[in-house]
Amino acid sequence: MPREPIPDELRRFILTSVPSVPFVEAMLLFMAKPDTALSVDEIARGLYMPLSAAAQVIDALRDARIVTAEPGSVDGSRFAPAPELESMLGQLADFYSRDLIGVTDLIHSRTARRAQQFADAFRIRKDS
């Protein structure tokens, strides 16, 4: 059975706003417990990653206005997306649950394209 294509609006959002698969996975952990502050340790354990990597992912989610720091907590954050992102994040979560491979391939294509552009910058050309 062929995969359902990723809607254009969601495709644009992923390509412009989603830096990595752990970013999406952490977002999903926060979405699963919207009324609970999650610590860096909880995200690290949930994603099987080092604390430093989890902290970077949470920082990226804060910068993207998807989570916010929990007042009075040392390192807790909670799901609190900017209103204009709520619908798109819901679509991302839904589509990710139905087509994990399609979404992760799209995310990886973004990073692969950047790596190729970086490598191309060092290519020696005949006309140089």
N, C-alpha and C positions, 0 to 999 in steps of 0.2 A: 504494500500500500504506500503510495507516494506521500511524502510529508506535506503538511499544509505550509504554504509560504508564510514567512514572517511579514506581517503587515508593514507597509512602507513607513508609517509614522513610528512604529516600534523599532524598525530597522534603523532609522535615523537616530532615534534616542540611544540605542545600544552603541552605535558607531561613534556618537559624539559624547556620550555621558557615562558609559560603563567601561572602566579601565581593565577589569579582570573578572574571572570567574569567582574568586574568593569574595570580591565586592558584592556580587549577586547572592552568593551563599550566605554571607553575613547579613545582608539586607533581609533575606528570608528568615534567618534566625530571629532578627528583631521583629519582623512582621508577625511571626508566630506567637510572640508574647508582647503585644502592643502596650499593655499596661504595666510592664515589668522592666525595670532597669537591668541591663545585662552588663557584666564587667568584662574587661579585656580577657581575663582568665576564662570566663564562660565561652566567649567567642573563640578563643584559641582552642579550647577543648572541643567545641562543637565543629570546628573546621580542621582539627588535627594539624595545627600549625604552631610555630613558636609565638610566645607572647609579643615579641617585637613586631612580627609580621601582622598579628591580629591588631595591635595598636595602630599600625599604619593603615590597615583596612578601615578601622573605625574612624580614624582621622579623615580618610577620603570620604566616608559616608557623612561625616559632619560637614565637610567642605561642600558636599553635594546637597546639603540641606535635607538629608533623609533621616538622620538621627540627631539627637541633641544631647548634650551633657546633662546628666541628672543632678539637679541642685543638691548640695550636701553630700554628694558621693565622691569618693576619691577618683574612681575611674569608671563609674557607671554611665551608661548611655541608654536612651530609650528611643523607640521608633516615633518620630515626630516629623513626617515629611512636610515640606512646603506644600500648601494647598494645590498649587499648579502642577505638582508632581504626583499627587495621589493616584489619579486615574492611570497614568503611564506606568507607575510602579505596580499597580494591580494587574495591568495587562502583561507586564514583564513576568511577574510571578506566575500568572496563569499560563502564559505561553511556555515559560521555562519548565513548568511541570508536565506539559504535553509534548515538548520537543527539546529536551535537554541538549541533544547533539546539535541540532540546528542553531540554537542560541549560542552554545559554547563555540561552535565553528565560526560563527559571526564575530564573536569577541576575539577569538584567536586570529582571525583574518586581519583584524585591525592592528594587532601587535606585530604580526608578520609583515604587514605592509610598512609599518614604521621601521622595522629592522631593515627591510630591503632598501628603503629610502636612505637610511643612515649608511648602509654599505655602498650604495650607489654614489654617495657624496665622495667616496674615496677611490672610485674607479678612475683609472688613468685612461684618458680618451686620446685617440690619434690626433684630433684637432686641437689639443691643448698645447 
